[in-house]
């Protein structure tokens, strides 16, 4: 694996760890505030805002892993 691929892969793991912490803390805060009734709120498919923000939270990690894959294929 060449140097940019390693860098982007490590960066992807950092972004993934940050995203998991953000989502985990957000779910925990909602659970502490609302209680067990928060589960239907999170899983409601009509609540596009939650799904969109969750996808945007994980987008940098996925982009970094994909860039690392492209660098590996190019080398």
C-alpha positions as CSV (number, residue, x, y, z in Angstrom):
1,X,0.0,0.0,0.0
2,X,1.4,3.3,-1.0
3,X,1.8,6.4,1.3
4,X,-1.4,8.3,0.3
5,X,-3.5,5.2,0.6
6,X,-2.2,4.6,4.2
7,X,-2.8,8.2,5.1
8,X,-6.4,8.2,3.8
9,X,-7.1,4.8,5.5
10,X,-5.8,6.2,8.8
11,X,-7.8,9.3,8.3
12,X,-10.9,7.2,7.5
13,X,-10.5,5.4,10.9
14,X,-10.2,8.7,12.7
15,X,-13.3,10.1,11.0
16,X,-15.2,6.8,11.7
17,X,-14.3,7.0,15.4
18,X,-15.4,10.6,15.6
19,X,-18.7,9.9,13.8
20,X,-19.4,6.9,16.1
21,X,-18.9,9.1,19.1
22,X,-21.1,11.8,17.8
23,X,-23.9,9.5,16.9
24,X,-23.5,7.5,20.2
25,X,-23.6,10.6,22.3
26,X,-26.6,12.0,20.4
27,X,-28.5,8.7,20.9
28,X,-27.5,8.6,24.6
29,X,-28.6,12.2,25.1
30,X,-31.9,11.6,23.4
31,X,-32.4,8.5,25.5
32,X,-31.6,10.4,28.7
33,X,-34.0,13.2,27.8
34,X,-37.0,11.2,26.4
35,X,-36.4,7.7,27.7
36,X,-37.5,4.5,25.9
37,X,-39.9,6.5,23.7
38,X,-36.8,7.8,21.8
39,X,-36.4,4.5,20.0
40,X,-39.5,5.0,17.7
41,X,-38.4,8.5,17.1
42,X,-35.0,7.4,15.9
43,X,-36.3,4.5,13.7
44,X,-39.1,6.5,12.1
45,X,-38.5,6.3,8.4
46,X,-40.4,9.5,7.8
47,X,-37.9,11.5,9.9
48,X,-35.6,12.4,7.0
49,X,-33.6,14.9,9.1
50,X,-32.2,12.2,11.4
51,X,-31.3,9.9,8.5
52,X,-29.7,12.7,6.6
53,X,-27.6,14.0,9.4
54,X,-26.5,10.5,10.3
55,X,-25.5,9.9,6.7
56,X,-23.6,13.2,6.6
57,X,-21.8,12.4,9.8
58,X,-20.4,9.2,8.3
59,X,-19.7,10.6,4.9
60,X,-16.1,11.8,5.5
61,X,-15.1,8.3,6.8
62,X,-16.6,6.6,3.8
63,X,-15.0,9.1,1.5
64,X,-11.6,8.6,3.0
65,X,-11.9,4.8,2.8
66,X,-13.0,5.1,-0.8
67,X,-10.1,7.4,-1.6
68,X,-7.6,4.9,0.0
69,X,-9.1,2.2,-2.2
70,X,-8.7,4.3,-5.3
71,X,-5.1,5.0,-4.4
72,X,-4.4,1.3,-3.9
73,X,-6.0,0.4,-7.2
74,X,-3.9,3.1,-9.0
75,X,-0.6,1.9,-7.6
